[in-house]
Amino acid sequence: MNWLTNFVKPKLSALVKRKEVPENLWQNCPSCGNMIHHKDLKENLGVCNSCNYHFRMSAEDRIKLLFERGNIKDIELDIINDDPLKFVDKKKYKDRLSEYRKKTKRTDAFILIESELADNKLICGLMNFEFMGGSMGRAVGSGIVKGAKIAVEKRLPYIIFTSSGGARMQEGVISLMQMPRTVAAVELLNQNKIPYIVVLTEPTTGGVTASFAMLGDITIAEQGSTIGFAGKRVIQDTIREELPINFQKAEYLKDHGMVDIVCHRKDLKKNLVSILNHIN
């Protein structure tokens, strides 16, 4: 019995452990159901190699995809009052912010950088869905406004990548105030003839769609991205009509004149460089 317990059992346990497959080794495509090895998915820029479904890409990975490491200058977001309403749901808003800051190593759901694409200098803002669903509160609104002011000051194009569930409910009316604030920032760009390019990615919804996201001089959408204000089911229940299968998808918006370009992720950098070269 000792021989079985002390020798055979540990050997079997070790053998089983060695054969365990890591949970994140394979990814299931929500569009076609294909199982994709994580290495293949990474090499294909987070796009399914069977149906071209675009998995959501983090802001950090998008920066790595588009910009050279040595040409990225982080612009710090302004320090603001984190929790003016002292909001509490299942936990304190302040505690929730602390958790996401620790997890993402970012202060909020917006990243602002100065960089360049093919020698075209620019200011770039990226919404970070990893941080509270990319929701727009005061810090995000302030970041967007700051980016616009720097773009005007330096006479550089301003590119924003959106990925957001909309306004941040924990900030109440303060989050809704960011809609007119960001619209005013876009108007500042227009008045100073600064090119403003928006890249809509999965998902772009709510107050973000209803404000700065749809005001670009040129609006690009990643293939298959969900773009809308209210949810599809909410609209269907309100108007009591069946909506098209591709309703609120990038391709639907392009067909209805709301988006200028729909492109595959692998072509995004090329398209942006082409636009910037033409502008300059």
Phi, psi and omega per residue, in radians:
M1 nan -0.699 3.109
N2 -1.089 -0.681 -3.126
W3 -1.089 -0.747 3.120
L4 -1.137 -0.761 -3.083
T5 -1.252 -0.758 -3.007
N6 -1.502 -0.383 -3.050
F7 -2.075 -0.964 -3.036
V8 -1.182 -0.839 -3.093
K9 -1.034 -0.842 3.095
P10 -1.058 -0.630 3.139
K11 -1.147 -0.753 3.113
L12 -1.131 -0.725 3.127
S13 -1.078 -0.751 3.139
A14 -1.121 -0.686 -3.137
L15 -1.139 -0.763 3.121
V16 -1.106 -0.748 -3.129
K17 -1.076 -0.693 -3.120
R18 -1.145 -0.494 -3.059
K19 -1.634 -0.047 3.096
E20 -1.142 2.386 -3.141
V21 -1.648 2.224 3.103
P22 -0.980 2.485 -3.064
E23 -1.063 -0.572 -3.055
N24 -1.690 0.277 -3.104
L25 -1.249 -0.613 3.136
W26 -2.123 2.539 3.131
Q27 -2.131 2.301 3.118
N28 -1.552 2.212 3.121
C29 -1.310 2.129 -3.122
P30 -1.224 -0.231 -3.115
S31 -1.575 -0.911 -3.067
C32 -1.929 -0.160 3.129
G33 1.435 0.027 -3.133
N34 -1.159 2.434 3.058
M35 -1.546 2.157 -3.049
I36 -2.051 2.271 3.075
H37 -1.193 2.425 -3.038
H38 -1.020 -0.570 3.136
K39 -1.170 -0.744 3.119
D40 -1.143 -0.689 3.141
L41 -1.124 -0.720 3.128
K42 -1.141 -0.780 -3.138
E43 -1.128 -0.485 -3.133
N44 -1.671 0.376 3.054
L45 1.069 0.574 3.114
G46 1.303 0.492 3.140
V47 -2.091 2.327 3.120
C48 -1.084 2.264 -3.110
N49 -1.403 -0.031 3.110
S50 -1.763 -0.764 -3.044
C51 -2.145 0.004 3.135
N52 1.201 0.353 3.033
Y53 -1.112 2.297 -3.132
H54 -1.649 1.921 3.040
F55 -1.194 2.646 3.112
R56 -1.070 2.355 -3.137
M57 -1.926 2.346 3.128
S58 -1.220 2.754 3.118
A59 -1.069 -0.671 -3.130
E60 -1.109 -0.763 3.133
D61 -1.177 -0.584 3.131
R62 -1.198 -0.647 3.077
I63 -1.079 -0.776 3.117
K64 -1.095 -0.633 -3.130
L65 -1.170 -0.693 -2.955
L66 -1.712 -0.558 -2.953
F67 -2.093 2.559 3.069
E68 -1.290 2.390 -3.048
R69 -0.950 -0.719 -3.085
G70 -1.299 -0.145 -3.090
N71 -1.926 0.407 -3.107
I72 -1.983 2.121 3.075
K73 -2.022 1.977 3.106
D74 -1.209 2.366 3.059
I75 -1.913 2.073 -3.082
E76 -1.190 2.437 3.038
L77 -1.330 2.624 -3.135
D78 -1.184 2.556 3.093
I79 -1.364 2.228 -3.129
I80 -2.290 3.018 3.044
N81 -1.236 1.981 -3.031
D82 -1.101 -0.719 -2.931
D83 -2.385 1.207 -3.060
P84 -1.113 -0.447 -3.097
L85 -1.665 -0.056 -3.077
K86 0.919 0.861 -2.978
F87 -1.333 2.418 3.082
V88 -2.373 2.220 2.943
D89 -2.021 -1.903 3.047
K90 -1.295 -0.377 3.058
K91 -2.615 2.953 3.134
K92 -1.178 2.437 3.102
Y93 -1.000 -0.698 -3.138
K94 -1.059 -0.704 3.114
D95 -1.185 -0.676 3.119
R96 -1.103 -0.755 3.094
L97 -1.053 -0.757 3.139
S98 -1.051 -0.715 3.132
E99 -1.096 -0.811 -3.122
Y100 -1.209 -0.584 3.090
R101 -1.145 -0.695 3.110
K102 -1.179 -0.699 -3.093
K103 -1.230 -0.757 -3.040
T104 -1.706 -0.263 -3.058
K105 1.044 0.529 3.066
R106 -2.250 2.680 -3.079
T107 -1.350 -0.474 3.122
D108 -2.826 -2.937 -2.991
A109 -1.502 0.392 3.124
F110 -2.422 2.302 3.115
I111 -2.026 2.281 -3.108
L112 -2.104 2.210 -3.135
I113 -2.381 2.798 2.937
E114 -1.992 2.257 -3.087
S115 -2.706 -2.784 3.087
E116 -2.686 2.693 3.062
L117 -2.212 2.029 -3.130
A118 0.880 0.877 3.107
D119 1.230 0.135 3.057
N120 -1.680 1.887 -3.141
K121 -1.259 2.588 -3.072
L122 -2.797 2.870 2.953
I123 -1.864 2.349 -3.088
C124 -2.295 2.308 3.049
G125 -2.037 2.395 -3.135
L126 -2.250 2.207 3.049
M127 -1.385 2.358 -3.035
N128 -1.867 1.739 -3.088
F129 -1.123 -0.386 3.130
E130 -1.146 -0.344 -3.121
F131 -1.796 1.716 3.100
M132 0.891 0.766 3.087
G133 1.110 0.445 3.134
G134 1.107 0.366 -3.065
S135 -1.140 2.571 -3.060
M136 -1.708 1.956 3.004
G137 -2.045 -2.830 -3.071
R138 -1.091 -0.698 -3.120
A139 -1.129 -0.727 3.119
V140 -1.152 -0.814 3.109
G141 -1.016 -0.749 3.129
S142 -1.130 -0.640 3.115
G143 -1.138 -0.730 3.117
I144 -1.124 -0.749 3.114
V145 -1.130 -0.748 3.138
K146 -1.072 -0.748 3.111
G147 -1.044 -0.726 3.136
A148 -1.116 -0.740 -3.136
K149 -1.136 -0.702 3.113
I150 -1.172 -0.709 3.115
A151 -1.052 -0.713 3.109
V152 -1.175 -0.790 -3.117
E153 -1.073 -0.707 -3.081
K154 -1.689 -0.017 -3.134
R155 0.985 0.871 -3.125
L156 -2.095 2.583 3.052
P157 -1.068 2.617 -3.135
Y158 -2.040 2.078 3.112
I159 -1.983 2.299 3.074
I160 -2.161 2.302 3.027
F161 -1.784 2.113 -3.113
T162 -1.741 2.496 3.007
S163 -2.837 1.726 -2.944
S164 -2.755 2.587 3.023
G165 -1.529 -0.056 3.098
G166 2.052 -2.669 -3.093
A167 -1.206 2.624 -3.116
R168 -1.519 1.923 -3.026
M169 -1.068 -0.486 -3.100
Q170 -1.193 -0.218 3.129
E171 -1.890 0.076 3.031
G172 0.924 -2.318 -3.060
V173 -1.135 -0.423 3.116
I174 -1.101 -0.669 3.105
S175 -1.181 -0.651 3.123
L176 -1.170 -0.530 3.106
M177 -1.104 -0.366 -3.134
Q178 -1.232 -0.346 3.108
M179 -1.121 -0.992 3.089
P180 -1.134 -0.539 3.103
R181 -1.070 -0.798 -3.101
T182 -1.256 -0.592 3.068
V183 -1.106 -0.707 3.095
A184 -1.114 -0.619 3.105
A185 -1.135 -0.686 3.089
V186 -1.148 -0.681 3.106
E187 -1.105 -0.621 3.077
L188 -1.069 -0.722 3.084
L189 -1.094 -0.774 -3.132
N190 -1.072 -0.774 -3.124
Q191 -1.092 -0.548 -3.120
N192 -1.729 0.161 3.095
K193 0.968 0.754 3.075
I194 -1.704 2.157 -3.141
P195 -1.062 2.356 -3.129
Y196 -2.193 2.016 -3.092
I197 -2.021 2.289 3.120
V198 -2.009 2.328 3.036
V199 -2.006 1.955 -3.108
L200 -1.539 2.166 3.139
T201 -2.182 3.020 -3.083
E202 -1.236 2.196 -0.340
P203 -1.716 2.764 3.005
T204 -2.197 1.887 -3.004
T205 -2.470 3.068 3.022
G206 1.067 -2.482 -3.065
G207 -1.095 -0.396 3.084
V208 -1.209 -0.806 3.082
T209 -1.079 -0.655 -3.060
A210 -1.402 0.094 -3.137
S211 -2.315 -2.000 -2.969
F212 -1.194 -0.395 -3.021
A213 -1.150 -0.510 -3.068
M214 -1.842 0.362 -3.071
L215 -1.999 0.251 -3.094
G216 -1.162 2.601 2.976
D217 -1.107 -0.656 3.023
I218 -2.298 2.258 -3.122
T219 -2.053 2.092 3.114
I220 -1.916 2.539 3.056
A221 -2.258 2.379 3.030
E222 -1.219 2.499 -3.117
Q223 -0.877 2.237 3.050
G224 1.385 0.037 -3.092
S225 -1.160 2.521 3.047
T226 -1.500 2.152 -3.085
I227 -2.385 2.085 -3.135
G228 -3.062 -3.126 3.101
F229 -1.754 -1.413 3.063
A230 -1.459 2.840 3.134
G231 -1.203 2.730 -3.099
K232 -1.039 -0.762 -3.115
R233 -1.158 -0.632 3.111
V234 -1.100 -0.754 -3.139
I235 -1.155 -0.760 3.130
Q236 -1.040 -0.759 -3.139
D237 -1.180 -0.511 -3.123
T238 -1.330 -0.837 -3.082
I239 -1.585 -0.190 3.113
R240 0.977 0.788 3.072
E241 -2.372 2.623 3.087
E242 -1.358 2.297 -3.124
L243 -1.750 2.718 3.141
P244 -1.030 2.676 -3.118
I245 -1.024 -0.688 -3.087
N246 -1.629 0.301 3.111
F247 -1.001 2.363 -3.127
Q248 1.210 0.263 3.021
K249 -1.696 2.742 -3.056
A250 -0.921 -0.744 -3.089
E251 -1.155 -0.648 3.099
Y252 -1.120 -0.746 3.141
L253 -1.130 -0.671 3.120
K254 -1.148 -0.740 3.127
D255 -1.085 -0.438 -3.117
H256 -1.841 0.329 2.985
G257 1.318 0.302 -3.097
M258 -1.737 -0.184 3.141
V259 -2.366 2.480 -3.098
D260 -1.488 -0.726 -3.047
I261 -2.389 2.354 2.930
V262 -1.986 2.160 -3.074
C263 -2.373 2.707 3.040
H264 -1.235 2.580 -3.103
R265 -0.983 -0.647 -3.106
K266 -1.179 -0.361 -3.132
D267 -1.710 -0.021 -3.021
L268 -1.104 -0.850 -3.122
K269 -1.064 -0.766 3.136
K270 -1.048 -0.753 3.123
N271 -1.123 -0.744 3.136
L272 -1.133 -0.741 3.115
V273 -1.082 -0.742 3.125
S274 -1.059 -0.771 3.127
I275 -1.131 -0.796 -3.122
L276 -1.129 -0.692 3.102
N277 -1.089 -0.682 3.139
H278 -1.185 -0.715 3.140
I279 -1.111 -0.745 -3.063
N280 -1.455 nan nan
